[in-house]
Amino acid sequence: MPQITWEEPFCAEGNNCFRIGTDDTGNGYIAVLGREDEALTDTREALRTLIVDIKAGKADHLL
């Protein structure tokens, strides 16, 4: 697995905590806190859009 720089966890009330991170080539990663070895990967922009939509309440059912 590439070297990933993780951001601080985001924990919504009553939900799992998740983290986003990036590697040196600009790929984005998202994982449940404590399970970073099972991270999903996509472009950083795609994952950022997902997180913004979740925080806005548009996709909270996905987590």
mmCIF file as gemmi writes it, N, C-alpha and C atoms, coordinates in Angstrom:
data_model
loop_
_atom_site.group_PDB
_atom_site.id
_atom_site.type_symbol
_atom_site.label_atom_id
_atom_site.label_alt_id
_atom_site.label_comp_id
_atom_site.label_asym_id
_atom_site.label_entity_id
_atom_site.label_seq_id
_atom_site.pdbx_PDB_ins_code
_atom_site.Cartn_x
_atom_site.Cartn_y
_atom_site.Cartn_z
_atom_site.occupancy
_atom_site.B_iso_or_equiv
_atom_site.pdbx_formal_charge
_atom_site.auth_seq_id
_atom_site.auth_asym_id
_atom_site.pdbx_PDB_model_num
ATOM 1 N N . MET Axp A 1 ? 0.854 -1.172 0 1 0 ? 1 A 1
ATOM 2 C CA . MET Axp A 1 ? 0 0 0 1 0 ? 1 A 1
ATOM 3 C C . MET Axp A 1 ? 0.905 1.242 0 1 0 ? 1 A 1
ATOM 4 N N . PRO Axp A 2 ? 0.559 2.242 -0.779 1 0 ? 2 A 1
ATOM 5 C CA . PRO Axp A 2 ? 1.371 3.46 -0.803 1 0 ? 2 A 1
ATOM 6 C C . PRO Axp A 2 ? 1.317 4.2 0.533 1 0 ? 2 A 1
ATOM 7 N N . GLN Axp A 3 ? 2.245 5.11 0.722 1 0 ? 3 A 1
ATOM 8 C CA . GLN Axp A 3 ? 2.253 5.938 1.932 1 0 ? 3 A 1
ATOM 9 C C . GLN Axp A 3 ? 1.1 6.932 1.857 1 0 ? 3 A 1
ATOM 10 N N . ILE Axp A 4 ? 0.17 6.854 2.793 1 0 ? 4 A 1
ATOM 11 C CA . ILE Axp A 4 ? -1.02 7.707 2.792 1 0 ? 4 A 1
ATOM 12 C C . ILE Axp A 4 ? -0.929 8.675 3.959 1 0 ? 4 A 1
ATOM 13 N N . THR Axp A 5 ? -1.206 9.946 3.681 1 0 ? 5 A 1
ATOM 14 C CA . THR Axp A 5 ? -1.286 10.96 4.721 1 0 ? 5 A 1
ATOM 15 C C . THR Axp A 5 ? -2.758 11.138 5.062 1 0 ? 5 A 1
ATOM 16 N N . TRP Axp A 6 ? -3.144 10.731 6.276 1 0 ? 6 A 1
ATOM 17 C CA . TRP Axp A 6 ? -4.542 10.773 6.706 1 0 ? 6 A 1
ATOM 18 C C . TRP Axp A 6 ? -4.87 12.085 7.393 1 0 ? 6 A 1
ATOM 19 N N . GLU Axp A 7 ? -6.061 12.616 7.122 1 0 ? 7 A 1
ATOM 20 C CA . GLU Axp A 7 ? -6.581 13.776 7.841 1 0 ? 7 A 1
ATOM 21 C C . GLU Axp A 7 ? -7.183 13.299 9.157 1 0 ? 7 A 1
ATOM 22 N N . GLU Axp A 8 ? -7.503 14.227 10.038 1 0 ? 8 A 1
ATOM 23 C CA . GLU Axp A 8 ? -8.154 13.887 11.3 1 0 ? 8 A 1
ATOM 24 C C . GLU Axp A 8 ? -9.492 13.205 11.004 1 0 ? 8 A 1
ATOM 25 N N . PRO Axp A 9 ? -9.924 12.257 11.841 1 0 ? 9 A 1
ATOM 26 C CA . PRO Axp A 9 ? -11.194 11.567 11.618 1 0 ? 9 A 1
ATOM 27 C C . PRO Axp A 9 ? -12.378 12.522 11.683 1 0 ? 9 A 1
ATOM 28 N N . PHE Axp A 10 ? -13.399 12.233 10.897 1 0 ? 10 A 1
ATOM 29 C CA . PHE Axp A 10 ? -14.672 12.94 10.956 1 0 ? 10 A 1
ATOM 30 C C . PHE Axp A 10 ? -15.673 11.979 11.574 1 0 ? 10 A 1
ATOM 31 N N . CYS Axp A 11 ? -16.279 12.374 12.659 1 0 ? 11 A 1
ATOM 32 C CA . CYS Axp A 11 ? -17.231 11.526 13.368 1 0 ? 11 A 1
ATOM 33 C C . CYS Axp A 11 ? -18.566 12.243 13.458 1 0 ? 11 A 1
ATOM 34 N N . ALA Axp A 12 ? -19.56 11.737 12.75 1 0 ? 12 A 1
ATOM 35 C CA . ALA Axp A 12 ? -20.908 12.287 12.844 1 0 ? 12 A 1
ATOM 36 C C . ALA Axp A 12 ? -21.595 11.655 14.055 1 0 ? 12 A 1
ATOM 37 N N . GLU Axp A 13 ? -22.529 12.335 14.623 1 0 ? 13 A 1
ATOM 38 C CA . GLU Axp A 13 ? -23.232 11.831 15.799 1 0 ? 13 A 1
ATOM 39 C C . GLU Axp A 13 ? -23.94 10.516 15.476 1 0 ? 13 A 1
ATOM 40 N N . GLY Axp A 14 ? -23.613 9.47 16.223 1 0 ? 14 A 1
ATOM 41 C CA . GLY Axp A 14 ? -24.272 8.18 16.045 1 0 ? 14 A 1
ATOM 42 C C . GLY Axp A 14 ? -23.784 7.364 14.862 1 0 ? 14 A 1
ATOM 43 N N . ASN Axp A 15 ? -22.749 7.826 14.159 1 0 ? 15 A 1
ATOM 44 C CA . ASN Axp A 15 ? -22.242 7.097 12.994 1 0 ? 15 A 1
ATOM 45 C C . ASN Axp A 15 ? -20.794 6.693 13.205 1 0 ? 15 A 1
ATOM 46 N N . ASN Axp A 16 ? -20.295 5.85 12.319 1 0 ? 16 A 1
ATOM 47 C CA . ASN Axp A 16 ? -18.877 5.508 12.334 1 0 ? 16 A 1
ATOM 48 C C . ASN Axp A 16 ? -18.045 6.73 11.995 1 0 ? 16 A 1
ATOM 49 N N . CYS Axp A 17 ? -16.84 6.75 12.503 1 0 ? 17 A 1
ATOM 50 C CA . CYS Axp A 17 ? -15.884 7.792 12.138 1 0 ? 17 A 1
ATOM 51 C C . CYS Axp A 17 ? -15.181 7.366 10.856 1 0 ? 17 A 1
ATOM 52 N N . PHE Axp A 18 ? -14.892 8.314 9.999 1 0 ? 18 A 1
ATOM 53 C CA . PHE Axp A 18 ? -14.15 7.984 8.802 1 0 ? 18 A 1
ATOM 54 C C . PHE Axp A 18 ? -13.055 9.003 8.585 1 0 ? 18 A 1
ATOM 55 N N . ARG Axp A 19 ? -12.092 8.627 7.748 1 0 ? 19 A 1
ATOM 56 C CA . ARG Axp A 19 ? -10.944 9.484 7.46 1 0 ? 19 A 1
ATOM 57 C C . ARG Axp A 19 ? -10.745 9.555 5.955 1 0 ? 19 A 1
ATOM 58 N N . ILE Axp A 20 ? -10.237 10.681 5.503 1 0 ? 20 A 1
ATOM 59 C CA . ILE Axp A 20 ? -9.801 10.777 4.12 1 0 ? 20 A 1
ATOM 60 C C . ILE Axp A 20 ? -8.305 11.057 4.129 1 0 ? 20 A 1
ATOM 61 N N . GLY Axp A 21 ? -7.66 10.613 3.08 1 0 ? 21 A 1
ATOM 62 C CA . GLY Axp A 21 ? -6.223 10.807 2.975 1 0 ? 21 A 1
ATOM 63 C C . GLY Axp A 21 ? -5.794 10.889 1.525 1 0 ? 21 A 1
ATOM 64 N N . THR Axp A 22 ? -4.545 11.225 1.318 1 0 ? 22 A 1
ATOM 65 C CA . THR Axp A 22 ? -3.966 11.292 -0.026 1 0 ? 22 A 1
ATOM 66 C C . THR Axp A 22 ? -2.583 10.664 -0.004 1 0 ? 22 A 1
ATOM 67 N N . ASP Axp A 23 ? -2.148 10.22 -1.191 1 0 ? 23 A 1
ATOM 68 C CA . ASP Axp A 23 ? -0.783 9.727 -1.307 1 0 ? 23 A 1
ATOM 69 C C . ASP Axp A 23 ? 0.038 10.728 -2.111 1 0 ? 23 A 1
ATOM 70 N N . ASP Axp A 24 ? 1.294 10.397 -2.346 1 0 ? 24 A 1
ATOM 71 C CA . ASP Axp A 24 ? 2.196 11.325 -3.036 1 0 ? 24 A 1
ATOM 72 C C . ASP Axp A 24 ? 1.823 11.583 -4.491 1 0 ? 24 A 1
ATOM 73 N N . THR Axp A 25 ? 1.021 10.71 -5.09 1 0 ? 25 A 1
ATOM 74 C CA . THR Axp A 25 ? 0.632 10.901 -6.488 1 0 ? 25 A 1
ATOM 75 C C . THR Axp A 25 ? -0.715 11.593 -6.637 1 0 ? 25 A 1
ATOM 76 N N . GLY Axp A 26 ? -1.352 11.972 -5.504 1 0 ? 26 A 1
ATOM 77 C CA . GLY Axp A 26 ? -2.607 12.711 -5.551 1 0 ? 26 A 1
ATOM 78 C C . GLY Axp A 26 ? -3.856 11.858 -5.512 1 0 ? 26 A 1
ATOM 79 N N . ASN Axp A 27 ? -3.72 10.542 -5.343 1 0 ? 27 A 1
ATOM 80 C CA . ASN Axp A 27 ? -4.905 9.699 -5.2 1 0 ? 27 A 1
ATOM 81 C C . ASN Axp A 27 ? -5.549 9.973 -3.858 1 0 ? 27 A 1
ATOM 82 N N . GLY Axp A 28 ? -6.861 9.858 -3.807 1 0 ? 28 A 1
ATOM 83 C CA . GLY Axp A 28 ? -7.591 10.062 -2.571 1 0 ? 28 A 1
ATOM 84 C C . GLY Axp A 28 ? -8.04 8.741 -1.982 1 0 ? 28 A 1
ATOM 85 N N . TYR Axp A 29 ? -8.158 8.685 -0.667 1 0 ? 29 A 1
ATOM 86 C CA . TYR Axp A 29 ? -8.556 7.471 0.045 1 0 ? 29 A 1
ATOM 87 C C . TYR Axp A 29 ? -9.591 7.828 1.092 1 0 ? 29 A 1
ATOM 88 N N . ILE Axp A 30 ? -10.5 6.891 1.349 1 0 ? 30 A 1
ATOM 89 C CA . ILE Axp A 30 ? -11.48 7.048 2.429 1 0 ? 30 A 1
ATOM 90 C C . ILE Axp A 30 ? -11.557 5.711 3.154 1 0 ? 30 A 1
ATOM 91 N N . ALA Axp A 31 ? -11.626 5.772 4.488 1 0 ? 31 A 1
ATOM 92 C CA . ALA Axp A 31 ? -11.673 4.554 5.291 1 0 ? 31 A 1
ATOM 93 C C . ALA Axp A 31 ? -12.402 4.825 6.593 1 0 ? 31 A 1
ATOM 94 N N . VAL Axp A 32 ? -12.974 3.774 7.145 1 0 ? 32 A 1
ATOM 95 C CA . VAL Axp A 32 ? -13.533 3.838 8.49 1 0 ? 32 A 1
ATOM 96 C C . VAL Axp A 32 ? -12.353 3.887 9.458 1 0 ? 32 A 1
ATOM 97 N N . LEU Axp A 33 ? -12.442 4.727 10.462 1 0 ? 33 A 1
ATOM 98 C CA . LEU Axp A 33 ? -11.379 4.862 11.453 1 0 ? 33 A 1
ATOM 99 C C . LEU Axp A 33 ? -11.034 3.495 12.036 1 0 ? 33 A 1
ATOM 100 N N . GLY Axp A 34 ? -9.749 3.181 12.04 1 0 ? 34 A 1
ATOM 101 C CA . GLY Axp A 34 ? -9.273 1.911 12.546 1 0 ? 34 A 1
ATOM 102 C C . GLY Axp A 34 ? -9.191 0.818 11.5 1 0 ? 34 A 1
ATOM 103 N N . ARG Axp A 35 ? -9.716 1.079 10.31 1 0 ? 35 A 1
ATOM 104 C CA . ARG Axp A 35 ? -9.677 0.09 9.231 1 0 ? 35 A 1
ATOM 105 C C . ARG Axp A 35 ? -9.053 0.708 7.979 1 0 ? 35 A 1
ATOM 106 N N . GLU Axp A 36 ? -8.045 1.53 8.193 1 0 ? 36 A 1
ATOM 107 C CA . GLU Axp A 36 ? -7.408 2.238 7.102 1 0 ? 36 A 1
ATOM 108 C C . GLU Axp A 36 ? -6.779 1.298 6.072 1 0 ? 36 A 1
ATOM 109 N N . ASP Axp A 37 ? -6.44 0.062 6.489 1 0 ? 37 A 1
ATOM 110 C CA . ASP Axp A 37 ? -5.868 -0.906 5.555 1 0 ? 37 A 1
ATOM 111 C C . ASP Axp A 37 ? -6.894 -1.407 4.535 1 0 ? 37 A 1
ATOM 112 N N . GLU Axp A 38 ? -8.182 -1.077 4.724 1 0 ? 38 A 1
ATOM 113 C CA . GLU Axp A 38 ? -9.248 -1.457 3.805 1 0 ? 38 A 1
ATOM 114 C C . GLU Axp A 38 ? -9.817 -0.233 3.086 1 0 ? 38 A 1
ATOM 115 N N . ALA Axp A 39 ? -9.003 0.777 2.9 1 0 ? 39 A 1
ATOM 116 C CA . ALA Axp A 39 ? -9.468 2.042 2.323 1 0 ? 39 A 1
ATOM 117 C C . ALA Axp A 39 ? -9.918 1.881 0.876 1 0 ? 39 A 1
ATOM 118 N N . LEU Axp A 40 ? -10.931 2.658 0.513 1 0 ? 40 A 1
ATOM 119 C CA . LEU Axp A 40 ? -11.341 2.791 -0.882 1 0 ? 40 A 1
ATOM 120 C C . LEU Axp A 40 ? -10.522 3.911 -1.497 1 0 ? 40 A 1
ATOM 121 N N . THR Axp A 41 ? -10.259 3.821 -2.779 1 0 ? 41 A 1
ATOM 122 C CA . THR Axp A 41 ? -9.471 4.864 -3.423 1 0 ? 41 A 1
ATOM 123 C C . THR Axp A 41 ? -10.178 5.383 -4.676 1 0 ? 41 A 1
ATOM 124 N N . ASP Axp A 42 ? -9.98 6.631 -4.956 1 0 ? 42 A 1
ATOM 125 C CA . ASP Axp A 42 ? -10.518 7.306 -6.136 1 0 ? 42 A 1
ATOM 126 C C . ASP Axp A 42 ? -9.718 8.59 -6.268 1 0 ? 42 A 1
ATOM 127 N N . THR Axp A 43 ? -10.122 9.434 -7.175 1 0 ? 43 A 1
ATOM 128 C CA . THR Axp A 43 ? -9.44 10.717 -7.253 1 0 ? 43 A 1
ATOM 129 C C . THR Axp A 43 ? -9.766 11.522 -6.006 1 0 ? 43 A 1
ATOM 130 N N . ARG Axp A 44 ? -8.885 12.384 -5.63 1 0 ? 44 A 1
ATOM 131 C CA . ARG Axp A 44 ? -9.105 13.215 -4.439 1 0 ? 44 A 1
ATOM 132 C C . ARG Axp A 44 ? -10.375 14.055 -4.607 1 0 ? 44 A 1
ATOM 133 N N . GLU Axp A 45 ? -10.592 14.585 -5.792 1 0 ? 45 A 1
ATOM 134 C CA . GLU Axp A 45 ? -11.77 15.422 -6.026 1 0 ? 45 A 1
ATOM 135 C C . GLU Axp A 45 ? -13.069 14.626 -5.859 1 0 ? 45 A 1
ATOM 136 N N . ALA Axp A 46 ? -13.109 13.394 -6.347 1 0 ? 46 A 1
ATOM 137 C CA . ALA Axp A 46 ? -14.312 12.566 -6.213 1 0 ? 46 A 1
ATOM 138 C C . ALA Axp A 46 ? -14.611 12.286 -4.747 1 0 ? 46 A 1
ATOM 139 N N . LEU Axp A 47 ? -13.579 11.969 -3.974 1 0 ? 47 A 1
ATOM 140 C CA . LEU Axp A 47 ? -13.8 11.701 -2.556 1 0 ? 47 A 1
ATOM 141 C C . LEU Axp A 47 ? -14.158 12.966 -1.786 1 0 ? 47 A 1
ATOM 142 N N . ARG Axp A 48 ? -13.561 14.081 -2.138 1 0 ? 48 A 1
ATOM 143 C CA . ARG Axp A 48 ? -13.901 15.343 -1.475 1 0 ? 48 A 1
ATOM 144 C C . ARG Axp A 48 ? -15.37 15.693 -1.732 1 0 ? 48 A 1
ATOM 145 N N . THR Axp A 49 ? -15.831 15.493 -2.965 1 0 ? 49 A 1
ATOM 146 C CA . THR Axp A 49 ? -17.235 15.748 -3.294 1 0 ? 49 A 1
ATOM 147 C C . THR Axp A 49 ? -18.148 14.852 -2.468 1 0 ? 49 A 1
ATOM 148 N N . LEU Axp A 50 ? -17.776 13.576 -2.315 1 0 ? 50 A 1
ATOM 149 C CA . LEU Axp A 50 ? -18.562 12.663 -1.498 1 0 ? 50 A 1
ATOM 150 C C . LEU Axp A 50 ? -18.65 13.152 -0.06 1 0 ? 50 A 1
ATOM 151 N N . ILE Axp A 51 ? -17.526 13.548 0.515 1 0 ? 51 A 1
ATOM 152 C CA . ILE Axp A 51 ? -17.504 14.011 1.901 1 0 ? 51 A 1
ATOM 153 C C . ILE Axp A 51 ? -18.332 15.278 2.069 1 0 ? 51 A 1
ATOM 154 N N . VAL Axp A 52 ? -18.202 16.22 1.151 1 0 ? 52 A 1
ATOM 155 C CA . VAL Axp A 52 ? -18.975 17.464 1.229 1 0 ? 52 A 1
ATOM 156 C C . VAL Axp A 52 ? -20.472 17.151 1.179 1 0 ? 52 A 1
ATOM 157 N N . ASP Axp A 53 ? -20.875 16.24 0.297 1 0 ? 53 A 1
ATOM 158 C CA . ASP Axp A 53 ? -22.291 15.873 0.213 1 0 ? 53 A 1
ATOM 159 C C . ASP Axp A 53 ? -22.769 15.171 1.482 1 0 ? 53 A 1
ATOM 160 N N . ILE Axp A 54 ? -21.936 14.318 2.056 1 0 ? 54 A 1
ATOM 161 C CA . ILE Axp A 54 ? -22.315 13.648 3.302 1 0 ? 54 A 1
ATOM 162 C C . ILE Axp A 54 ? -22.492 14.678 4.413 1 0 ? 54 A 1
ATOM 163 N N . LYS Axp A 55 ? -21.546 15.589 4.538 1 0 ? 55 A 1
ATOM 164 C CA . LYS Axp A 55 ? -21.631 16.62 5.581 1 0 ? 55 A 1
ATOM 165 C C . LYS Axp A 55 ? -22.845 17.515 5.384 1 0 ? 55 A 1
ATOM 166 N N . ALA Axp A 56 ? -23.272 17.702 4.126 1 0 ? 56 A 1
ATOM 167 C CA . ALA Axp A 56 ? -24.448 18.525 3.843 1 0 ? 56 A 1
ATOM 168 C C . ALA Axp A 56 ? -25.761 17.752 4.031 1 0 ? 56 A 1
ATOM 169 N N . GLY Axp A 57 ? -25.663 16.468 4.404 1 0 ? 57 A 1
ATOM 170 C CA . GLY Axp A 57 ? -26.854 15.67 4.629 1 0 ? 57 A 1
ATOM 171 C C . GLY Axp A 57 ? -27.447 15.071 3.384 1 0 ? 57 A 1
ATOM 172 N N . LYS Axp A 58 ? -26.748 15.145 2.261 1 0 ? 58 A 1
ATOM 173 C CA . LYS Axp A 58 ? -27.281 14.614 1.011 1 0 ? 58 A 1
ATOM 174 C C . LYS Axp A 58 ? -27.095 13.111 0.862 1 0 ? 58 A 1
ATOM 175 N N . ALA Axp A 59 ? -26.117 12.537 1.581 1 0 ? 59 A 1
ATOM 176 C CA . ALA Axp A 59 ? -25.801 11.132 1.374 1 0 ? 59 A 1
ATOM 177 C C . ALA Axp A 59 ? -25.476 10.419 2.672 1 0 ? 59 A 1
ATOM 178 N N . ASP Axp A 60 ? -26.074 10.832 3.773 1 0 ? 60 A 1
ATOM 179 C CA . ASP Axp A 60 ? -25.719 10.239 5.058 1 0 ? 60 A 1
ATOM 180 C C . ASP Axp A 60 ? -26.109 8.753 5.15 1 0 ? 60 A 1
ATOM 181 N N . HIS Axp A 61 ? -27.017 8.321 4.319 1 0 ? 61 A 1
ATOM 182 C CA . HIS Axp A 61 ? -27.418 6.919 4.33 1 0 ? 61 A 1
ATOM 183 C C . HIS Axp A 61 ? -26.353 5.992 3.748 1 0 ? 61 A 1
ATOM 184 N N . LEU Axp A 62 ? -25.315 6.534 3.122 1 0 ? 62 A 1
ATOM 185 C CA . LEU Axp A 62 ? -24.259 5.706 2.538 1 0 ? 62 A 1
ATOM 186 C C . LEU Axp A 62 ? -23.297 5.178 3.58 1 0 ? 62 A 1
ATOM 187 N N . LEU Axp A 63 ? -23.219 5.827 4.737 1 0 ? 63 A 1
ATOM 188 C CA . LEU Axp A 63 ? -22.248 5.391 5.746 1 0 ? 63 A 1
ATOM 189 C C . LEU Axp A 63 ? -22.867 4.474 6.768 1 0 ? 63 A 1
